[in-house]
Amino acid sequence: MLLAAFRSPELSPGGRLVERTAVRGVLFRGRELLLLASRHGDYKFPGGGMDPGESFADALQREFHEECGYVDVAVGTELGTTREEVPAIEAAYDVFGMTSHYFSCTGGSARDGQQLEGYEAELELTPQWVTVDFALAANRAVLASGVGVMRWLVREIAVLEWLSARSR
């Protein structure tokens, strides 16, 4: 099921496309959700791009370990996908297209420290347990402020809205 789709308005139709597939985890503990808070005050789902040859589950377990320090996360059913198309950074392409697959997850425990990539460390991503509505309000506030708005913010707001509506 497609949860949300976004295409940057400045993109021309067609163009040279580079594709990326990503996985994202939806891990609840009661009413709280494990998300990554940035220094800007926004929240994103744990996850990221898949390495060649990885399964969805392997990639998501790796991402939980790297970003949250969590091990033994069980990857369950796919909840849905998002699709983004934005200007490509690479000169050989016009469009960067990413499909993110969101999975229901269970279990897991914090055993190791984070192993963040450079941009993740710069953003001071920190795992936090928060309610869906808290994260949604925080993300909307960051978007409205225009300060520190990351490319993923609109995508994560759409998924948080979907989760919020689903819980009512």
C-alpha positions in Angstrom: 0.0 0.0 0.0 1.3 3.4 -0.9 1.3 5.6 2.2 2.5 8.8 0.4 4.2 10.0 -2.7 6.1 13.3 -3.2 7.7 14.8 -6.3 9.6 18.1 -6.1 7.8 20.7 -8.1 11.0 22.0 -9.8 11.6 18.6 -11.5 10.9 18.4 -15.2 9.0 15.4 -16.6 11.3 12.6 -17.5 15.0 13.0 -16.8 17.8 10.7 -15.9 16.7 8.8 -12.8 18.8 7.1 -10.1 16.9 4.8 -7.8 17.4 3.9 -4.1 15.4 1.4 -2.0 15.2 2.0 1.7 13.7 0.3 4.8 12.2 1.9 7.8 11.1 0.4 11.1 8.0 1.0 13.1 8.7 -0.3 16.6 6.2 0.3 19.4 6.5 -0.2 23.1 3.0 0.3 24.4 1.9 3.7 23.0 5.4 4.9 22.4 7.3 4.6 19.2 11.1 4.3 18.8 12.2 7.2 16.6 15.4 9.2 16.0 15.4 12.8 17.3 17.6 15.3 15.5 19.2 18.5 16.9 16.5 20.4 15.1 13.8 18.8 17.2 12.3 16.6 14.4 11.9 12.8 14.5 12.6 10.2 11.8 12.0 6.5 11.7 15.1 4.2 12.1 16.2 2.8 8.7 18.0 3.7 5.5 19.2 2.5 2.2 19.8 -1.2 1.5 23.2 -2.6 0.6 23.5 -4.8 -2.4 22.3 -8.4 -1.7 20.5 -7.5 1.6 17.0 -8.6 2.4 14.6 -6.1 3.8 14.9 -7.8 7.2 18.7 -7.8 7.2 18.9 -4.2 6.1 16.5 -3.1 8.8 18.2 -5.0 11.5 21.5 -3.5 10.5 20.0 0.0 10.5 18.4 -0.5 14.0 21.9 -1.6 15.2 23.8 1.3 13.6 21.3 4.1 14.4 19.8 3.0 17.7 22.2 0.5 19.1 19.4 -2.1 19.1 19.8 -5.8 18.5 17.4 -8.7 18.1 14.7 -6.6 16.4 12.1 -8.8 14.7 11.0 -7.5 11.4 7.3 -8.2 10.8 4.8 -7.4 8.0 5.2 -4.5 5.6 2.9 -1.6 6.5 3.3 0.3 3.3 5.7 2.3 1.1 6.4 6.0 0.4 7.8 7.3 -2.9 10.0 10.4 -3.2 11.5 12.1 -6.3 13.8 15.0 -5.7 16.7 16.7 -7.6 19.7 14.4 -7.8 23.0 15.4 -6.2 25.0 13.4 -8.7 25.8 15.3 -11.9 25.0 12.2 -14.0 21.4 12.2 -13.0 18.5 14.6 -12.9 16.2 12.8 -10.4 16.8 10.9 -7.2 14.0 8.5 -6.7 13.6 6.6 -3.4 11.0 4.0 -2.4 10.9 3.5 1.4 9.3 0.3 2.8 7.9 0.6 6.3 7.8 -2.5 8.4 6.1 -3.4 11.7 8.8 -4.5 14.2 8.9 -6.0 17.6 11.3 -6.9 20.3 14.9 -5.6 20.4 17.0 -4.3 23.1 19.6 -1.5 23.4 23.0 -3.3 23.8 25.5 -1.3 21.8 26.2 2.3 21.2 25.2 4.0 17.9 27.4 3.7 14.9 26.2 6.8 13.0 27.3 8.0 9.5 28.8 11.4 9.3 25.6 13.3 8.5 23.7 11.4 11.2 26.3 12.3 13.8 26.2 15.9 12.6 22.4 15.9 13.2 23.0 14.4 16.6 20.4 11.6 15.9 19.4 10.1 19.2 16.9 7.2 19.7 13.9 8.3 21.8 10.6 6.7 22.8 7.8 9.1 22.0 4.1 9.0 21.1 3.0 9.3 17.5 1.2 12.5 18.3 4.2 14.1 20.1 6.5 13.3 17.1 3.9 14.5 14.6 3.5 17.9 16.5 7.3 18.3 16.7 7.8 17.5 13.0 5.0 19.9 12.0 6.6 22.7 14.2 10.0 22.2 12.5 8.4 22.3 9.1 6.5 25.4 9.9 9.6 27.1 11.3 11.6 26.5 8.1 14.7 26.0 10.2 16.6 22.6 9.9 14.0 21.1 7.6 15.5 17.8 6.3 14.4 16.2 3.1 12.7 13.4 5.0 10.5 15.6 7.1 7.4 15.6 4.8 7.7 11.9 4.3 7.8 11.2 8.0 4.9 13.5 8.7 2.8 11.6 6.2 3.6 8.3 7.8 3.1 9.6 11.3 -0.3 11.0 10.2 -1.2 7.6 8.8 -0.2 5.9 12.1 -2.2 8.5 14.1 -5.3 8.0 12.0 -4.9 4.2 12.3 -4.9 4.3 16.1 -8.1 6.2 16.4 
